[in-house]
Amino acid sequence: MALSDKKLPQNLKPDQNLTAEIQTVLNSEGTIPCAAAIKIASKKGIDSSAVGETLDALGIHLSHCQLGLFGFPGHAKGWEQARVADQLVPEGLRDALRNARDSEGRLSCSAIWKIADQFRIPRVLAGFVADQAGFKIVGCQLGAF
């Protein structure tokens, strides 16, 4: 979901401590890569959704989704840039992703991250395989979708 499509609470205010930290990692396009936002949350010892809310309040877009879903200049997805279609898919990955889906057949961002870590593969490869399998990916940890 694009930031412009989100219905944000009228009283949403940016966290000033996070704002200062965010300003230090903005890229030249005025966006912040997913990994940088997650790193801020980890460094501050807070839930990543708090960083996402501050980004929304500031009108700052995320870029370079670690699953490859959005935020790659000139590409709808980041998989082409990462050349994941050419990578070997580990045996059992598709089954692990399938088994991690919820009762409605959806697969969460955090579940994909965990599976990627278990298989010791890049998150973008796991995101690609999940998308190609037709799994609905939900629950961005930063609130992007």
C-alpha positions in Angstrom: 0.0 0.0 0.0 1.4 3.4 -1.0 1.8 6.0 1.8 -0.6 8.2 -0.1 -3.3 5.5 0.1 -3.1 5.1 3.8 -5.7 6.5 6.1 -3.6 8.0 8.8 -5.0 9.2 12.2 -5.4 13.0 12.2 -3.5 13.2 15.5 -0.5 11.1 14.3 2.6 12.9 15.4 6.2 11.9 14.7 8.3 10.7 17.6 11.0 13.4 17.9 13.7 11.0 19.1 13.1 8.8 16.1 12.8 11.8 13.7 16.4 12.8 14.4 17.7 9.2 13.9 15.6 8.9 10.7 17.1 12.1 9.2 20.6 10.6 9.5 19.7 7.6 7.2 17.5 9.2 4.5 18.8 8.4 1.1 19.2 10.9 -1.8 15.6 10.3 -2.9 14.3 11.3 0.6 13.3 7.7 1.4 14.6 5.2 3.9 15.5 1.6 3.1 13.6 -1.0 5.1 16.8 -2.4 6.6 17.8 1.1 7.9 14.3 1.5 9.5 14.5 -1.9 11.1 18.0 -1.1 12.4 16.7 2.1 14.1 14.0 0.1 15.9 16.6 -2.5 17.0 19.0 0.2 18.2 16.3 2.0 20.1 14.9 -1.3 21.5 11.4 -0.6 20.2 8.9 -2.3 18.0 9.5 -1.6 14.3 5.9 -0.4 13.9 6.8 2.7 16.0 9.4 3.6 13.4 6.9 3.0 10.6 4.3 5.3 12.3 6.9 8.1 12.6 7.8 7.6 8.9 4.1 7.9 8.1 3.7 11.0 10.2 6.7 12.6 8.5 5.5 11.5 5.0 8.6 9.6 4.4 8.4 6.6 2.1 10.1 3.3 2.6 12.4 1.9 -0.1 14.2 -1.4 -0.8 11.8 -3.8 0.9 13.9 -6.7 2.2 11.5 -9.1 0.6 11.8 -7.3 -2.8 8.2 -6.3 -2.9 8.5 -2.6 -3.4 10.8 0.5 -3.4 13.3 -0.3 -6.2 13.8 2.5 -8.7 12.7 1.6 -12.2 11.4 -1.8 -11.0 8.0 -2.8 -9.7 9.8 -5.4 -7.5 13.4 -5.8 -6.4 13.8 -9.3 -7.7 15.2 -8.3 -11.1 17.9 -6.2 -9.5 18.8 -9.0 -7.1 18.6 -11.6 -9.9 16.8 -14.0 -7.6 15.1 -15.8 -10.4 18.5 -17.2 -11.3 19.2 -18.5 -7.8 18.8 -22.0 -6.6 15.7 -22.5 -4.5 16.6 -24.7 -1.5 14.7 -28.0 -1.2 11.9 -27.6 1.3 11.6 -23.8 1.1 8.3 -23.8 -0.8 6.8 -26.3 1.7 8.1 -24.2 4.7 6.5 -21.1 3.2 3.2 -23.0 2.5 3.1 -24.4 6.0 3.7 -20.9 7.6 0.5 -19.5 6.1 -2.3 -18.5 8.4 -5.8 -20.0 8.3 -6.7 -17.6 5.5 -3.7 -18.6 3.4 -1.7 -15.4 4.1 2.0 -15.3 4.9 3.4 -12.7 7.2 6.5 -10.7 6.5 8.0 -11.8 9.8 7.3 -15.5 9.0 9.2 -15.1 5.7 12.1 -13.5 7.5 12.3 -16.4 10.0 12.1 -19.0 7.2 14.8 -17.2 5.2 17.0 -17.2 8.3 16.4 -20.9 8.9 17.3 -21.7 5.3 20.3 -19.2 5.4 19.1 -17.5 2.3 18.5 -13.9 1.4 15.1 -12.6 2.5 14.6 -11.3 -1.1 14.8 -14.9 -2.4 12.2 -16.1 0.1 10.0 -13.2 -0.8 10.3 -14.0 -4.5 9.5 -17.7 -4.0 6.4 -16.8 -1.8 5.2 -14.3 -4.4 5.7 -16.7 -7.3 3.8 -19.4 -5.4 0.9 -16.9 -5.2 0.9 -16.5 -1.5 -0.6 -13.2 -0.2 2.1 -11.5 1.9 0.8 -9.4 4.7 1.9 -7.7 7.9 4.9 -5.6 7.1 6.7 -5.0 10.3 7.0 -1.3 9.5 3.3 -1.0 8.5 3.9 -0.5 4.8 1.3 -3.2 4.0 
